[in-house]
Amino acid sequence: MKINFSKRQIYILIGVGIVLIAFLSVLFGNVIRPIKKINLTFWGTEDNIQVYSKLISDYKQRAPNVSITYVYKNPINYDQELLTAWATDKGPDIFVLSDKLLGKYKDYIAPLSLTSDQNYTLKNIRDAFPAVIEDNLVYSDYLYGLPLYLDTLALYYNPAYFNHYNVALPPRTWEDAQVLALKFKKLDTYSRVSRSGLALGLADNVDRFEDILSILIMQKGGNMTDSSKRFATFDKDVRRYNRNFNPATEALNYYTQFALPNKSTYNWNALLDSSLKAFVDGKVVMVIGYNQDKKYIAEKNPEFEYNIAPLPYFAETDQRISYAQYLFTTVSKKSKNQDQAWQFIKFLSEKEPALYYYQQTQNPPVRRDLISFYQNNPGNGVFIQQSLSAKNWYQKDPNVVKGIFKQAIDSIINSSTNLRDAISSASNRITQLLQSK
């Protein structure tokens, strides 16, 4: 039987056909069209592949089209390898940096816009991490990386000497530490220091001296730089605690007094080994160090017994803050897959991956929820407790800063200048560094 369609019916059928064809094209096109494969290279310096194998595998379940290759790099050659690789367009998509190296590598990073990203905002940063992370890694609404852990300076001490001298508790303040340093000091037959109470005073044989001096200045109430991070300001006088004073000169004075033979506080000299080695060898009773310094101690003497206490503070200022150190992951500006690289970095900072990373490395966690849960951990709880109030400061080149602080310390030890001039010179040189290209 012949069916006659009106023009209107014909148009309707044609329209339905077009819609059906379009729908089927989209449906089967999405099924047939292959998903783009993405390969990311990830360079790290502290952790071996075993730490990341499961994390990469877990992320693969979330993003099946993304393959990530982790490559361990020797920290000694890391700087040069990065620069050489980028020069030949063979660099990593994702790489780790010490917090101190952000200034040096900032121009090589593809930051994440916290105003454009729909799933990651400044509120996420503030809710998840201690304030030091925003202070360090966020500039003009751009995020330059996310941390893997957050370490802090603390006081390592030898309980055997504390027990021998009937000292029940570690020092809470720097003033207490000064008194105990003299109590523990021992001289040889030539009146030379053979055992020190506290490893402070010099640059050449005090591990982390630049960080220690920095936190002493901060605890005294000094600001290392201005808000623009273009000017060093630690040489400026302040009025606090009902008096006018210079935080940096007072900090430098406190630090160097332990290595000046004409001072009653003298108990450290250039003949002693580096502070951590001297500590393991029983030649110094108290040292300042990070959680990561446990690795060195374990390598030198696995049987060595020590305790850890919070970093002391000055009684007058009562600034109970420690110095922060951490590694962070970031994305190369030369990466062709920046969005995908950032997705993996954000994944690493989530609670479950961050928990796994902590369990594998025992590096103090950086997430607030993990800090809350593990802050009483007997192994590294002291370092974790300090993380919420920890601070550090922006450095354009940490090696140059270290040299500048060394010169300031040496100039006091050698009596070549006074405290005020030493601090003024250091501040001027760091300002020049901050403003350099």
N, C-alpha and C positions, 0 to 999 in steps of 0.2 A: 504494500500500500504506500503510495507516495505521500510524503508529509510536506506540506507547504508551510514555510516559516515566514512570518512577517519580517519587515526590515528591522523593527524594534527587537524581535526575538533573535535575529541574526547578530545584531550588535551586542546583545547581552551575552550570547554564546561566545562570540569572539573575545569579549572582555573577560569572561570567566576563564577561557582558555589561556589568555595571556597571563592572568594572575596565577593560574595553576602551573604554567610553565616556569614562571618566575620563582614560585615557591619551591618547586622541585629542583630548580637550578641551584637555589641557595642551599636547600637541604642536602642534596647530593654533592654539591660543590664543596661544602664544608667537610663532608666526610672524605671526599676523595683528595682534596687539596692537601698536600703534605705540610705538616707543621714545621716551621723554620727551626733548624737545629742551631743552638748557640753554644759556643765553647768559651769558657772563661778560664783565665789563668790567675792563680792566687799565690802571691809570694809572702812568706813569713820568715821570721828570724829566731823565734824562741821555741816554738812548738813543732814537733815532728809530725809526720803524716798520720800517725796513729791517733793523734788528738782530733784530727779533722775528718777522718775516714767516715765515721758514723754520721757526723753532722752533714757532710756532703751527700751521703746516701739518703738521709732523711729529707734533705731539701729536694733531692731528685724526685721523690714521691710527690712533692708539691708542684714541681716544675719539670716534668719528664723530658722536655726538649732541651733542658740546660745541663751541660756537662761542665764540671769544675775540676781543674787539675791544680792540686796544691804542690808548691815547690818550696822546700826549705832552703834558705840562704844563710850563709855564714855572716853574722853581724859585723865582722871585721871588714869585709869587702862590700857590704850591702849598699852603702852610698854610691860607690863607683859603679857597681853593677846596675843599679837603677838608672843612673844618668846615661850610661853607655847603651843600655837596652832601649831607652826612650829615643836616643839619638838615631838609632837604627830601626825605629818602629817595631821593636820586638819586646817591648816591656809588658808587664802584667796588666790585667784589667783591674785587679784588686790587689792591694798591698798593705802591709802593716807599717806603722811608724810609732816611734816613741813620742809622747806628748811634747817633748822638747824640740822635736824636729818639724813641727807644723809650720813654723815661720820659714824654715829653709825650703820646704817643699810645697808651700801653699799654691804657688803658680802652676804646679803640675797636677793639681787635684781638680776633679769635676765635682763641685759641691752639690748637695741636694737642696732645692728650694723648699723651705718650710711653708711658704705661702702658696705654692703651686701644687705640691704633693697632696693628694686628697686623703691619704691615710697616715701621714706623718707630719705632725705640727710641733711647734715649740712647747705646747702643753704636754705632748708625749715625752719630750726630753725631760721636762721638769718633774713629771709624775714618775718617771722610771729611774732617773739617775741623781746623784748628789749634785749640788750647785756648781762644783768645780768643772763638771763636764760642759754645762752651758757656757760658763765663763771662758773655757778654753776652745771649744769646738764650734761655737755658733757666732757668726759674724754677719751682720746686716741681713738677718733672716735666712742665712744659708748655713747648712750643716756640713762640716768638713770631714766628718767621720764619726764612728761609733766605737766606744771602748770595749775591750775584751775583759779587762779587770781593772782594779784600782788598788794600788799598793800605797803604803804610807810609812814614814819614818817612825821608828820606835826605839826604845832603850833595851839593848841586850845586856844581860849581866850574869856574872859567874856566881851561882849561889854558894859554892864552896867557900869563897872568901867572905861572903856576907855572913855565913854561919860561923866561920872562924873568928871574925871580929864582932860577933854578937849583934849584927845588924839585922833586924827582923824584916824590914820592908825596903823596897827600892825607893829612890828619891822621887817625890812628886814634882818638885820645883827645881829649877836650875840652881837656885841658891843651896838647896839640899844636896844636889849633885856635887857642887863645889866642895862642900864640907866633907862628903864621903870620899871624894877623889884624894883629898889629903890624908884621910884616915887609911886608905888602902895603899898609898904610895910607899914604895920601898927603894932605898938607896943602896948602892954597892959600896965596897970599901973605899972607892975613889969619889964618893958622894955623887955618883951619877945615878940617874933614874934607871933602875933595873925592872921595876914593876910600876906601871902607871895605874892610877885610879880611874881616869876617864880620858879617852882618846879624843882630845880637842886641842887646837892651837896652831897647827901647821896645815899646809896644803899638800905637800908632797906625799905624806904618809898617813893621811886621814881620809879614808874612803868616804865618798859622798860629801866632801867638805863644802862644795858650792851649794848643795841643797841645804846642808845644816846651817850655813851662814844666812841663806835666804830665809829660812823659817825663823831664825833668831830675830832677823829684822822685822818680819811680819808679826811675830809675837810681841815685839816691842811697840807695835802700832804703826809701822811704816808701810807705805804702799810702794811696790817695786816699780810700777809704771802708772801713767795716767790712763784714763778710760779709752783713749784712742790707740794705745799701745805704740805710740811713736816717741814718747819721752820717758826716760827713767826719772823717777821722782823720789827714790829712797834717800836722796841726800837732803831732802827738805826737812826743816824743823817743824815740830808739831807742838800743840799745847794739849796735853791730856794728863789726867791723874793729878790735877792741880799744879802742874809745872810745865815749863818750856824745856824741850829736849830734842835731841836728834836720835831717832830710833836706830839708824844704821851705825852711827859712831859708837853707841852704847853696845850694840850687838857685836861689832868688830872688837871692841874692847873686851867684852866678856869672852869671846872666842879665843883671842890671842893670849890672854893672861895665863893660860895653861902652859904656854911654850916659852914664856919669858923668864929666864933664870933669876932676874932681880925681883920677881914677884913672889909673894908668899904662896900663891896658888900654883906655882910651877910644878908640873908633873908629866910633861910630854916633851920629847926632843927628837931630833933628826936621826939619832942612832937607833931608834926603835923601828921595827918592821911596820908595814902597813897595818892599819888598825884592826882589820878583821883577822889577819894572820896572827898578830900579836895576841888577840883575844883567844883564838883557838890554842895558842901556845902557852896561855896562862900568864902572859906578860902585861896584860891590861885587864882590869876588872869590869869596866863598863864601856860599851861602844854604841854608836848610833847606826842603825841600819834598816833596810827594808825586809819584808817577808822573803823576797827572792834571795837575800843573802844567806838564808838557811842552806841553799844548795851548795854554796862555797864551803860552809862549815861542815856539812855532811861529807863532802869530798875530802876535806883535809883531815877530819877526825870524826868518823861516824859515832864514836863512843863519847864524844865530848858532851857534857851536860851544861845546859844554860837555861835561863829563864828570860822572859820578855815582859816589859812593862810599857805603859803609854809614854809617849815622848814628854819629857818634862816641860814646864812652862814657867814664866817669870811670875813670882808672887805678886809683884806690884800691878802688873797689867792683867794677870789672870786670863790671858788669851790662850785657851786650851785648844790649840790648832796644831795639826801636823802638816807635813809636806806631802803632796800627792805625786805619784808617778804611775804611768799606765801605758799600755799599748793600745792603739786604735786601728781599726780597719778603714780604708778609704778607697776611692775610685780614681783611676788615672784619667786625666783629661784626654789622653790619646786612645782610650778604649772606644771601640766601635759599638759596644754593648753596655753603655753606662746605666741605662734604666735597669737592665737585668742584674748588673753588678750590685747596684744599690738594693735591689730586692733581696739578694743573698745576704748583704751586710745587715739589713734590717732583721732578717731571719735569725742571724747569729745573736742578735741582741734580745730576742724574745726569751721568756722565762725558762722554758724547757731546754733550749740549746745552751743558754747561759749557765744553767744548772749543770748540764753535762760537762761543759768546758771547765767549770770550777772543780767538779769531782775528778776530772782527769788531770788537772794541772795543780790544784790547790792554790792557784793564784787568787787572792781575795776578790770576791764577786763585786760587781759594780752596780747591779740592780738594787733598788731600795728594798724590794720584797725579799731578795736573798740576803741582803745585809741584815735585815730584821731577824731572819730565821737563823743565821749562822754567827751572829755577833758574839755569842758566848762559847763558840767553838774553842776547845782547849788548845788547839794547834795554832790557829792564826786569828783568833777572836780579837786580840788587841789591835791588830792592823785593820780588821773589819770595822770595829767600833769607831775608829778615828776617821773613817772615810767620809762621813756625812759633813764634817766640819773642815775637812782637809782643803788646802789651797796650794796653788803654785802660780807661776807667772809666764807670760809669753816671752819666748826667747828666739831671736832671729837665727842665731847659730850657737848651740850649747857649748861647743868647743872653744869658741871665742870668749863667751861669757865665763867659762871656767878659767881661762887664762887671765881675764881681767880680775876676777876675784882672787886668784892666786897671787897676782902682783900686789893687790891691796893688802893681803895677809903678810906676804913677804916683806913689804915695805915697813910694816909695824915691827915685825920680828927683827929686821935688820936696822931698825931705828933710822931709816932714810927719810921718813916723813912722819907727820902726826896723823891722828885719827881723822880729823876733819878733812885734811887734804887728800888722804887716801880714799875716802868715800866720795869726795867731790870728783876726783879724777876718774874713779870707777863709773860713777853716774854719767859723766860726760861721754866717756867712751862707749857706754852701752846705748846712750841716746844716738850717737853716731851710727852704731850698728843697727839699731831699730829703723833708722831712716835711710839706710843704705839700700841700693837696688839689688 
